[in-house]
Amino acid sequence: MKSAKTAKRQTALICNECGAEHSKWAGQCGECGAWNSITELTLAPARPSGGAGGGPNRRASWTGQVDAAAVQSLQDIQVNENQRVSTGIGELDRVLGGGLVNGAVVLIGGDPGIGKSTLLLQAVVQMAPRVPSLYVTGEESLAQVAGRAARLDLPLDGVKALAETNIERIIEHASATKPELLVIDSIQTIWTEELSAAPGSVSQVRESAARLVRFAKETGTSVFLVGHVTKEGGIAGPRVLEHMVDAVLYFEGESGSRFRLLRAFKNRFGAINELGVFAMVDKGLKEVSNPSAIFLSGSSHAQSGSCVMVTREGTRPLMVEVQALVDASSLSNPRRVAVGMDNNRLAMLLAVLHRHGGVAVGDQDVFVNIVGGIRVQETAADLAVLLAIYSSLRDRPLPPKTLAFGEVGLSGEMRPIPNGEERLKEAATHGYEVAIVPKANAPKSLKVGSMRVVAVERLADALGEV
């Protein structure tokens, strides 16, 4: 009988997108419909462990006795609050849900050069005096890492680093130094000796990530993983990688812009709708304490086709400028282009504007842009979008220091939105004088500080106010 060491290694055909297993290769996955996503995965042979029932003949050796301590009632489990450690970077703590949880595995993705390694290096330097840390680089030499830290004027006292790509050696060094924070840059460069596939392949990425997740849970070490992205913008490697980790963060940024947005697309220890805002400066990534300022126009005079609204990203209200351009179309089918919002919702709002506002733009090209590269997904932008379109069509700017927000229904009614009072307070602190909002969101006094609140019940009333 062959031993486990000499057993023949098996292969499987796995879909990178959904993880479904296939008996033969196909151009399209039958489970999720993805094209060219099925790759061959090398399976490592099972290693028997000591004790009864630990080897491959576990079912044959079962005696009928079950460990009763393994099954417990949930009401008897003592629930402890997750202990969080601040990274020293407020915007990163906000996206993580208040700080880094012990034993959590966080995956950070983003385009090349957007600042993933810079952010984690800054976090390691901030946490090093309080938390033993180990920075593992698989893409750069230690001299390059130290050189980047010197350019950013980062103090390196107590910061330990390792240039290694073999997962077995990485875990050996981590077990010896016992760090509370482990940074892997990047997971696509890590490989294991037990698989013959090349680093970056589906099998290597999945096995290496599984080892790191198991190490984090067993030792309570917090782990940051840097992930490469594909040309479509997703994390490179198997889709199961995002399922194994506790949090998935994405860095976003417009090309040519120095501002960076950090979003959480998965977070087992916090909300997923928080937003962190950074500015890339010569000394690295700097937190933006007042994000509303970067999303508003710096023009000193009012312009037609512009309306300011208050959106919410997680617990943070943000002032955002909505711009619209309406121009006569030479096409049989006028264009409807929306940047930063849903294109289908724009088409719906134009139909409501025609039917219940008496404003026809059927022969006009309509372009809508949310300034600053932010994407507004909530319905609170409906009224601001329509007022910006109306302003551009008439070529008349809205009254100065005026903002609007609210959901517009298909029958032309103004529907309330959540957290209206907080949005009004944010607008008042920025010096706005008039706010056009749904009647249900307006305070009884129709005043918030020195700002006058105009309550409207229908779209026609809002158009009449401007």
C-alpha positions, -999 to +999 in steps of 0.1 A: +000+000+000+014+034-010+021+059+017+007+095+017+041+108+006+042+086-025+005+088-033-003+103-067-013+139-067-047+146-080-060+175-101-094+192-103-110+217-126-122+246-105-140+278-116-121+309-104-153+329-100-177+307-081-154+278-070-176+251-087-158+219-096-161+204-131-154+169-144-140+183-177-128+216-190-153+239-207-152+274-220-180+286-198-188+277-162-222+260-160-228+273-124-221+311-127-219+316-165-183+330-164-162+326-195-126+312-195-127+309-157-121+271-153-085+263-144-067+231-133-060+229-096-034+206-081-047+189-050-022+180-023-026+145-008-043+143+025-020+140+055-031+117+083-030+131+118-025+113+150-052+098+170-083+077+162-103+090+133-076+114+121-065+095+089-081+087+057-098+056+072-117+078+097-151+064+089-140+028+092-124+034+126-153+053+141-165+036+173-198+054+178-185+077+205-189+115+200-170+143+218-199+160+236-177+190+244-176+199+208-213+206+206-226+235+227-258+255+231-254+290+217-271+305+248-243+291+270-216+307+249-200+337+266-199+365+241-169+389+244-167+422+226-142+422+198-110+438+211-100+464+185-066+480+181-062+514+164-040+514+134-031+550+141-048+561+108-083+574+115-097+568+080-085+532+080-100+526+114-134+540+102-135+516+072-125+487+094-153+495+118-134+512+146-100+494+145-083+461+137-098+430+154-074+405+169-071+374+146-088+392+117-076+387+081-081+418+059-076+417+021-068+451+004-070+454-034-066+482-058-050+493-091-012+492-093+004+523-078-027+535-060-011+533-026-018+499-010+017+492+001+022+528+012-009+527+034+001+494+051+037+506+056+024+537+073+000+516+095+028+493+105+050+522+115+022+538+135+014+505+153+050+493+159+055+511+192+023+495+206+019+463+186+047+439+176+045+438+138+062+419+109+061+433+073+066+405+048+074+417+012+074+393-017+077+419-045+105+442-031+138+438-014+142+451+022+164+479+008+136+491-014+111+490+015+135+509+038+141+534+009+104+541+005+100+546+043+129+571+042+113+591+013+081+593+034+101+603+065+087+574+085+104+563+117+115+527+115+123+521+152+109+486+161+097+478+126+106+443+116+106+432+080+111+400+060+117+394+023+103+359+017+077+342-006+076+307+008+046+303+031+063+276+052+093+299+060+070+329+066+050+310+092+082+297+108+095+333+112+061+345+125+059+317+150+094+326+163+089+364+165+052+362+176+040+394+160+005+406+167+003+422+132+014+404+100+014+422+066+018+401+034+027+421+003+014+405-018-006+372-016-001+365-053+037+361-048+034+335-020+038+298-027+040+265-009+064+236-014+035+211-014+022+223-047+040+222-080+021+251-096+037+284-102+033+313-077+002+333-085-018+303-098-052+295-084-040+266-063-010+285-048-030+315-039-058+295-023-035+272-003-013+301+009-042+322+020-058+292+038-025+287+057-024+323+067-061+323+078-055+292+099-024+308+115-043+340+123-072+322+139-050+299+160-026+326+172-048+357+173-025+375+149-041+401+127-031+397+091-032+422+062-031+407+027-023+429-004-041+415-035-035+423-071-065+432-093-074+420-128-081+443-157-118+440-148-110+454-114-116+423-093-091+406-070-068+383-090-069+346-081-098+324-070-131+339-059-129+318-028-101+341-016-126+368-008-148+343+011-119+331+033-109+365+047-128+386+072-128+419+054-122+430+018-112+466+012-108+483-022-087+514-030-103+536-057-091+567-074-095+585-106-065+586-129-047+619-125-064+627-092-045+628-059-075+617-039-080+580-029-112+564-016-111+533+006-143+512+007-152+480+025-170+454+003-170+428+031-165+432+068-174+406+094-167+430+122-183+462+110-204+480+084-196+477+047-208+511+037-181+532+053-158+554+032-122+565+040-108+595+021-071+600+016-049+624-004-017+613-020+011+638-011+049+637-013+050+622+022+025+594+015-012+591+021-027+619+042-062+617+058-088+641+045-106+654+076-132+674+056-141+653+025-170+675+016-146+702+005-131+681-022-164+671-037-177+707-040-168+731-068-142+758-061-160+783-083-167+817-067-199+823-087-230+803-094-232+782-126-261+768-144-265+730-144-251+726-108-269+716-076-254+705-043-268+676-022-259+658+010-253+621+006-243+596+033-214+571+032-218+549+062-221+572+092-206+602+074-227+629+057-209+643+026-216+674+005-216+664-031-220+685-062-242+672-091-235+687-125-258+683-155-254+694-192-285+695-215-278+702-251-297+699-284-292+665-300-284+657-336-292+620-331-325+602-336-320+587-301-306+614-278-279+603-254-284+597-217-250+595-199-247+593-161-213+592-144-215+583-107-251+572-107-273+545-123-281+552-159-315+535-157-325+558-129-316+588-149-339+577-177-367+572-151-362+606-136-363+623-170-397+606-176-410+619-143-397+654-151-416+654-183-449+639-170-451+657-136-429+687-141-439+697-175-403+699-187-396+680-220-360+669-228-369+642-253-349+659-281-319+668-259-287+651-249-285+648-211-252+643-193-250+640-155-218+638-135-212+634-097-182+656-090-151+641-073-154+605-087-178+594-059-207+571-068-241+579-053-262+548-050-290+562-028-323+577-040-316+610-021-299+623-052-331+623-073-342+659-065-307+673-069-303+656-103-336+670-116-329+705-104-294+704-121-310+693-153-337+720-151-310+746-144-289+735-174-320+734-197-330+770-188-294+781-186-300+798-153-281+790-121-299+780-089-301+806-061-267+809-044-260+788-013-289+765-021-290+727-019-315+700-023-321+663-016-350+639-016-364+609-034-388+615-063-416+590-068-431+580-102-462+600-095-441+631-089-444+631-051-414+638-028-406+609-005-385+613+027-350+598+030-332+585+061-312+608+084-326+640+070-318+660+102-281+650+101-279+660+065-294+694+072-270+700+101-240+691+078-253+716+052-257+744+078-221+739+091-209+746+055-227+780+053-257+770+031-287+793+034-315+774+017-324+737+016-351+722-005-362+689+010-393+666+012-419+678+037-414+648+059-377+656+063-382+693+072-381+704+109-412+721+123-395+754+126-383+752+090-349+765+103-316+748+110-293+774+125-294+803+100-304+780+071-340+782+058-356+749+050-381+748+021-405+718+025-420+705-008-446+678-014-443+674-052-417+679-079-436+708-094-433+727-060-395+722-060-392+735-096-413+765-086-389+774-058-359+777-082 
